[in-house]
Amino acid sequence: MIEMIPGAVTLDTLERIWRHGTPARLADSARAGVEAAAAMVAEAAAGEAPVYGINTGFGKLASTKIAPEDTATLQRNLILSHSCGVGEPLAEDKTRLMMVLKLLSLGRGASGVRWAVIEQIQEMLARGVTPVVPSQGSVGASGDLAPLAHMTAAMIGEGEATIDGVRLPGAEALKRAGLEPIVLGPKEGLGLINGTQFSTACALTGLFEALEMARASMAIASLTTDAIMGSTAPLVADIHSLRGHAGQMDVAATMRDIMAGSEIRESHREGDTRVQDPYCIRCQPQVVGAALDVLRMAARTLEIEANAVTDNPLVLVEAGQIVSGGNFHAEYVGFAADQIALAVAEIGAIAQRRVALMVDPTLSHDLPPFLTPNPGLNSGFMIAEVTTAALMSENKHLANPCVTDSTPTSANQEDHVSMAAHGALRLAKMNANLSVILGVEMLCAAQGVEARAPLKTSSRLQNLLDMLRGEIPSLGEDRYLAPDIETASAMVRAGRVAQAAGVEVST
């Protein structure tokens, strides 16, 4: 069980919760602050002075005063009316991460919800009750209203949820887990659906996957460099220290270490007629290093956002004020998601060029055409390379910025929005595409290195080859390749490539 202190949770902890389903709950030390804010909200709800979202309507209806006896109905109606999501349900592991992020936000003691609300989320997580959250419908301002409303609907016994792999009405799922629907008090519905937790959860998982892709690309690019008998001179440390970018230096150092001891490399240090390799070999540190630094910048933003209070209004206990603001605006998450998308697209773009290099007999330094031992009768990796080109192109289109595409909503009250939700959501597709590009590159590079026998690659790259060949044999005569591509891409996604080659570049 991970005990989380709101405001101090790291990305490593959040990744562990997402990847492994590690149980998590708030530290008891958060309770006093949460209850102090809830007491202020209860007092405001019973008073005469209008306080937004507590005893008033919402958005353009903020000037409508709500009687104290109607505040519970107000919050319930808010959840039901805002449950307007459409599209495929969010993956359960992402939904559970979203719920954890909501715990962290509420646990800061500035949202005004009772501790009972936090306990409801914690118990749903602990007992495997996962709300069914449609993935489309948020514009990333006033919070991720529709997705979070679907999450909250399950908490109050509405909507739908899954338990033990079965999709059920919300009330039935709670009952099966031994839980009761919670009745929301003043501001609690608003506190639950205001916030950036849907966008942030999707952006975080996109980040975690992209970092895994970056690590894998360092190992696979090293294998490709040996396959085409490329030079390691561009990896010399002084080249990269003269420029000074951390990501570039890290990638170059990692590749130097991975390739150390390669007989293939040593075999052509003298007498090689090629003066320089193409950029896709020579500039891997400059390109993937830049992508790595962009991912690191996005990581810093998202770690802050994961620990942030992003609903409205906020309860400032020490100041004795309940104040309306705009922390629900997901601009930071939108920018981070766009940065991640650019990095993913570029890692794939340079990797695809290496695939093209290896299958082209005019560029591959004597490798057989399309990496097949019997070209003509066999096509080898000809169309696997075409597939990578298709996915590279798709990722380039998907990498277009989302955060700049604002549109007014809610009768022009919410007249600038972040579009962070679909900016973050697209990252899953992009990372899946990238894993295929890298998987195909790995298959081609392995075939190329084996063509250099009896010369051997480095020990770390041999570990990678052994892992690959344990499940996918070399390509001799043409065979049905789709399963091989899926297996190789799954190795990339699962972190097995970086692990086999000993790549440990951190954020």
N, C-alpha and C positions, 0 to 999 in steps of 0.2 A: 504493500500500500504506500503510495506517494502522498505525503502530507504537504500541501501547497500553501505557501505564504503569499497572499495577494500582493502584487507589486514586485515580487522577487523571483519569479519562475523563469528558468532558462529555456532556451530552445532545445537543448539536449533533453531536458525533462519532457517537454511537449512532444518531441519526436518519439521518445520511448512510449509515452501514452498512446500516441497514434499508431505506431508500428506494431506494438506488442499488446495493446489493450491493457496496459498496466493500470490497476485500480488507483484512483486518486480522489482525494477530498481536501477540503480546506482545513487549515490548522484552526484549532479552537480559539486561538488568540485573535482571530478575526471577528469573533461573535460580538464582543462588546461594541465595536464601532458600528457594526451592522444594526444592532438593536437601538443604539442611540439615534441613528438616522431614521429608523422606522418610527421611533417615538415622535420625532419632529413632524413626520408626514402625517401621523395620526392626529396630532394637534392641529395641523393646517387643514386637514379634511373636515374637522369639526368646526372650524372657524368660519367667519363671514367673508374674510378677504379672499378674493379669487387668486388661486395659485395654479398655474398651468398644469394640466394633466392630472391634478389631484382632485380639484372640485370644479374643473372646467372641461369643455369638450377639447377636441384635438385638431391640430393643424389650423385650417381656416375657421374652424368652429371654436377656437380658443376663447372667444368672448362670451360663449354660452355657459352660464353658471349651472352647476349640478348640485342638487340638494344632498346633504350628508347621507340620507337613507338610500340614495341611489348610487353611491360610489362603487359598491361591489358590482352592481349591474353594469355600470359604466366600463369597468375593467373587463368584465366578461364579454360585453358587446365589442369592445376594442379587439379582443383576440379573435372572435368569430368573424368580424367584418374584415380583418386584415389577413385572414387565412385564404389568400387568393393566389398562391403559387401554382405553377404549372410545370410540366416537363417531367423528365425522369427523376426519381428520388435520388437525393444525395446518398453516396455510399455510407454505410453505417459507421465505418471508422471515422469518416470526416464529420458525421453528425455528432458522434460522441466527443470528438475534439472540440467542436463548436460548443457543446454543453459545458465542457471543462473551461473553455474561455469565458463563457457566461458566468460561471462560478467565480472566476478570478476577478471579473469586473464588479459583480455584486459584492464580493468579499472585501472590496476596498472601503465599504461603509459610506458611500456617497450616493447610493441609489434609492435608499429609503424603503427597501423591502424587508419583510420579517425574516428571521433566521429559518422559519418554517419553509420558506420558498427555496432557500439554499438546500435544506435537507431533502426536499422533494427531488431536486435535480440529482443530488448525491445518491439518493436511494435508487432512483431510476438507473443511474450509471452502474451502481453496485449490483443490481438485480437483473441487468440486461434488458431493460425496457428502453428501446431506441425509437424516438418519434420518426415518422415518415415525413421527410421534408422535401417537397418539390424543389428542383434546382434552379428554376427560373422565376423571376418576378421582382427581384430587387434591383434598384438603381443606385444603391449605395449611398443614400443620404436619408435623413431621419432614421438612419439605421437600416439594417437588412430586414425591413418590416415584415414582408410576407414569409420568408423562411423562418424567422424567429417566432412569428405567430403560429406557424405549424408546430414548431417545437413546443411552444407554450400550450397549444390546444391539447396535446397529449397529456400535459401535466394536469389539466383541469378535467380530464375525462372526455375530451372531444377529439376530433381528428382521428389519426391512425398511428399505430406504433407496432414495432416488431418485437417479439420475445421468442427465444429459442428457434429463430428462423421462420416464425409464423407471423404473418401480417394480420393484425386484428384492429377493431375499433379501439380508440384510446382507452375508454373506460374498461373494456374487457382485458386489455393488456395490463393495465394497472392492477386489476383484480387478480389476474393470474400470478402476478408478482407479489401479491399480498399488500398492495398499496391502495390508498384512497385518493380520489381526485382532490386537489387543493382548491379552496375557495380564495380567490385573489382579493386582497385588501386594497386600500387607496394607493394609487400609483404603481402597484405591482405589475399589472399588465404592461403598462408603459415602460417600466424598468426592464422588463424581460424582452420586449420587442425592439426598443431603441437600442442601438449598438451595432458594432461592425463585426460581430463574431462569426457570421456565415462567411463573409468575404475574407476575414483573417484566417479562418480555418482552411479555406480552399487555397489561399495564398501560401500559407505555411506548408501544406502538404506538397504544393507545387515547388516550393523552395527546397524541401527535403529531397524530393525526387530529382530536381535539377542538380543539386550538389552531388548526388550519387552518379548522375550522368557525367558530370565534369570529372569526377575521380576515375570513372571507367574509361573516359576518353583519353586520359593520360596513359593508361596501360595499353589500350588498343592502338593508339598512335605510335607508341614505341614498337609494338609488334609490326605495324605497317612499315615503319622506318627500316627495320631489319628486312622485311619481306622484299622491299624494292632496293635494298642495299644502299639506303640513304646515309647521309653524313650526320655524325653527332657533333661536328664542329659548331653548328648554330646553338648548341646547348651549353657552350662554355660559360662558366659563371660570370666572368668579367663582362661579357656582352650585356647581360641582364642587369647586373649591378650598376652599369653605366646609365641605364635608363631609370632604374629605381622603383619600378612598380612591384608591389609585394606579390601579386598574383602571378605575374610573368616570371619572377624569380622562383616562386614555389613550383610552378609547372616545369620549368627547366631543370631545377634540382631533382624533382621527382623522376623525370624522364632519364636524366643522367644515371641516377641510382638504379632504375629498373633495367637499363641496357648495359650496365657494367658487366664486363666479362663475356660479351657476345663474340663468338668466333666469326660470325657473319660480318660483324662490324670490322673486326681486325683484318679480315681477308682483303679488304679493298681500300685500306688507308693509303697505299702506294699504287700509282699507276692508273687510278680512276680518271677517265677522260672527262667526266662530268665536273664542271667547276662549281655549280650550285644546284641544289634541289629545288623543285617547284615550291611555291609558298605554302602549300598545304602540308608539306613536310617541314620546311624551314621555319615557318612562322607559327607553329602550334603553341609555343609559349606566349607569344604576343597576342594571339587570338583567344585561346582558352584562358590564359592568364587574365586578360581583360574581362572575360565573362565571369571568371571566378571572383574578381574584385567587385563586379556589379552585383553578383549574388551575395557577397558579403555585406555590401551596402544595404541591400534589401533585407538581409537577415537582421541587421541592427534596427531597421525601421519596424519590422514585424515583431521583434522581441519586445520593443517598447509598447507596440499596439496590443500585444497579447496580454500585457499587464495593466492596460489602461482602463479607465472608466469612460465609457462612451455613450451613456444614455442621457436623457434630458427630461425634466430639469434635474440639476444636481443638488444634493443636500449637503451644505457646508456646515457641519456640526459645530465646529469651533467658532465660526462666525455667526452662527444662529440664523443662517439664511438658506432659502431655497431659491436657486437662481437658474433661469433659462439660459442655455448656451447652444453650442453647435458641435459638441464633441462626437456626435453620431455621424458626422460627415466623413466618409471613408476615403478622402483624397490621398492620405498617406498610403493606405492599402492599395489604392488604384495605381499610384506611381510605382510602388514596389512590385505589383503584379506585372506592370508593363516592362519594368526592368528585367524581371525574371524571364519574361517571354522573349525579350531581345537576346538575352544570354543563351537561352535554349536554342533559338533559331540559329545563332552563330556557331555554337558548338556543332550543330548538325550540318551547317553549310560547309565547314572546313572538313568534317569527317566524310561527307559525301564526295568531296573532290578527291580524297584519298582512295575511296572505293573506285572511282572512275580511273584514277592513275593505275591502280593494280590490274584492272581488267584490260587495259589498253596496251597491246604489245609494243607500240611505238614509244611508250613512256615508262614501262615497268622494268626496264633493265633486264631483259631476257627472260622474264616470266612467260609461261605459255599463254596464248590468247585466251582471255576470259577464264584463266586459271584452271583450265581443263587439260588433262594429259593427252587427250585425243580430240583436238578442235576440228570442227567441221561436222563430224558425226555427232559430236556433243557441243552444247552451247555453254556449259559450265555456269558461271555466275553472271552471264550476260543480262538476264532480266532481273536478277536480284539487284543489280546496279540501277536498273530503270526504276525499280520500286523505291530505292533510296532517293532517287531524283524526285519522284512524285511526292514523297513525304517531306523532303526538304522544301519543296515549293509550297506545300500546304502550310508548313510551319512559318514560312516567310509571310504568307497572307495572314495567318493567325497572330503574328507578332505586331501587326499594326496597332497603334495605341488605342486603348479604350477610354482612358481617363479624360481625354480631350473631347469626348462625345457627350457633353452634357445636354439635357433637355429639361424644360420646366415641367413640374408635376404638381398635383394637389392644388389646383386652382391658383397656380403661380406663387403659392406660399413657399414651396420648395423649388425655387427657380434656378438652382445650380446643383447638379448632382454629380457623383464621382464615377458612376458605372463600374465601381470596383468589383461588384459581384461577378459579372460575366468576364471581366478582365482576369479575375482569379480562377474562375471555373475553367477557362480554356486551357489553363496550364496542364491539366491532367491529360488532355488530348495531345498537347505538344510534347510532353515528356514521353508519352507512349510512342509517338512517331519517332522521337529521337532514339529511344531504346532500340527500335528496329534498325535505324541507320547504323548505330554503333554495333548492333549484333551482326549485321551483314558485313561491316568492315572487319569485325573480328574473324568471321568465317573466311573472308578473302585473305586476310593477313596470315592466318594460320596455314592456309593452303600455300601461300607464297613462301613462308618460312620453311615449310616442309620441302618445297621445291629446291631449296638451297642445300639440302643434305649432300654430303655428310657434314657440312658445316653446321654448327649448333648455335642456337640463340643463347641469351643469358639465362641464368638459373631462375630468375624471377619470371621471365617470360615463358620459360619451359613449364613452370608451375601453372601458368595460365593455360598453356597448350594442353597440359595433362588434364586439367579440369574440363576443358572444352571437349577433348577427345574421349573423355570418359562417358560422354553422352551423345556426341555427334561425330561420326567417322569422317575421314577425309573424303573428298568428292572425287571419285574415279569416273565411272560411267554416269551419265545424267540420271537423276532420280527426282522424285517428288520433293521439292525443296521447302515448301511452306512450313512443314513441321520443324525443320532445322532452323528456319528463321525465327519461328516463335520460341523455340527452346533457347536460342542464343540471346534474343531480346529479353527473355525472362531472366536469364543469368545476369544481364546488365541491371535490370530493374531491382533484382534482389540483393545487389551489392556483391555478388559472388566474383565478378571480374576484378573489382578493386581489391577485394580480399585476397584472391589468388595471387595477384601481383604485388601485394603488400603496399598499396597506396593508402596513405593516411593523412591526406590534406584536410585541414579543418576549416571551419568558418572563421 
